[in-house]
């Protein structure tokens, strides 16, 4: 099982190169793949298909070589909550305590 890597977290400890300057960004991709259903019309299979397409598209991309792709359904609840605490994932993305993330939920962590 993959664990959450410590990518980009040196600034929390105040160490690392340029630790006095912090730039944190998040990108949310939604409803951007033509021919795919989203929102209330999608199914688990639709979401998993989009996740697979995105994962395939990023594999080997030069700017994402050091990134980690996390399928949120393949990590445990504690790891999901750590992502939320570190503000790397939203509460909507990790889902409710009882149900967890929706099928096909994933995120990409870069350094």
C-alpha positions as CSV (number, residue, x, y, z in Angstrom):
1,X,0.0,0.0,0.0
2,X,1.2,3.4,-0.8
3,X,1.8,5.8,2.0
4,X,1.4,9.5,1.9
5,X,4.8,10.9,0.9
6,X,6.3,14.0,2.7
7,X,6.4,15.9,-0.6
8,X,6.4,19.7,-0.2
9,X,6.1,19.7,3.5
10,X,9.6,21.1,4.5
11,X,8.0,24.5,5.0
12,X,5.9,23.1,7.9
13,X,9.1,22.5,9.8
14,X,10.7,25.8,8.7
15,X,13.5,23.9,7.0
16,X,14.5,23.4,3.4
17,X,15.5,25.8,0.7
18,X,13.6,29.1,0.9
19,X,11.5,28.0,3.9
20,X,10.7,31.6,4.6
21,X,8.6,31.7,1.4
22,X,5.6,29.5,1.1
23,X,3.5,29.0,-2.1
24,X,0.8,26.4,-1.9
25,X,-1.5,25.7,-4.8
26,X,-4.3,23.3,-5.5
27,X,-6.0,22.5,-8.7
28,X,-9.4,20.9,-8.9
29,X,-10.3,19.3,-12.3
30,X,-13.9,18.7,-12.9
31,X,-16.2,18.4,-15.8
32,X,-13.4,18.9,-18.3
33,X,-13.3,15.6,-20.2
34,X,-15.5,15.6,-23.2
35,X,-17.7,12.6,-23.5
36,X,-17.8,11.8,-19.8
37,X,-20.7,12.2,-17.4
38,X,-20.2,14.2,-14.2
39,X,-22.2,15.1,-11.2
40,X,-25.6,13.6,-10.5
41,X,-25.6,11.7,-13.8
42,X,-22.3,9.8,-13.3
43,X,-21.8,6.3,-12.0
44,X,-19.0,4.6,-10.1
45,X,-17.7,3.2,-13.4
46,X,-17.8,6.7,-15.0
47,X,-15.7,8.1,-12.2
48,X,-13.3,5.2,-12.3
49,X,-12.9,5.6,-16.1
50,X,-12.0,9.3,-15.7
51,X,-9.5,8.4,-12.9
52,X,-7.9,5.8,-15.2
53,X,-7.7,8.4,-18.1
54,X,-6.1,11.0,-15.9
55,X,-3.6,8.5,-14.4
56,X,-2.6,7.3,-17.8
57,X,-2.2,10.9,-19.0
58,X,0.1,11.9,-16.2
59,X,2.3,8.7,-16.2
60,X,5.7,9.7,-17.6
61,X,4.9,13.3,-18.1
62,X,8.1,15.2,-17.5
63,X,6.7,17.8,-15.1
64,X,5.0,15.1,-13.0
65,X,7.9,12.6,-12.7
66,X,8.4,13.2,-9.0
67,X,4.6,13.2,-8.3
68,X,2.6,10.6,-6.5
69,X,-0.8,9.5,-7.8
70,X,-3.1,8.4,-4.9
71,X,-6.3,6.5,-5.5
72,X,-8.1,7.5,-2.4
73,X,-10.0,4.3,-2.2
74,X,-6.7,2.4,-1.9
75,X,-5.5,4.2,1.2
76,X,-6.9,3.8,4.7
77,X,-9.1,6.3,6.5
78,X,-6.3,7.6,8.7
79,X,-4.2,8.5,5.6
80,X,-7.3,10.2,4.1
81,X,-7.7,12.3,7.2
82,X,-4.0,13.2,7.2
83,X,-4.5,14.5,3.6
84,X,-7.4,16.6,4.9
85,X,-5.5,17.9,7.9
86,X,-2.5,18.9,5.6
87,X,-5.0,20.7,3.4
88,X,-4.0,18.4,0.5
89,X,-7.6,17.2,0.1
90,X,-11.0,18.6,0.8
91,X,-13.6,17.1,3.1
92,X,-15.8,16.6,0.0
93,X,-13.0,14.6,-1.7
94,X,-12.4,12.2,1.2
95,X,-16.1,11.8,1.8
96,X,-18.1,11.0,4.9
97,X,-16.7,8.8,7.7
98,X,-19.1,6.0,7.0
99,X,-18.8,5.9,3.2
100,X,-15.3,7.3,2.4
101,X,-14.3,8.8,-0.9
102,X,-16.5,8.3,-4.0
103,X,-15.3,5.6,-6.4
104,X,-12.7,7.1,-8.8
105,X,-11.5,9.7,-6.3
106,X,-7.8,10.4,-6.5
107,X,-5.2,13.1,-6.2
108,X,-1.8,13.8,-7.5
109,X,0.9,15.1,-5.0
110,X,3.9,16.9,-6.4
111,X,7.0,18.1,-4.7
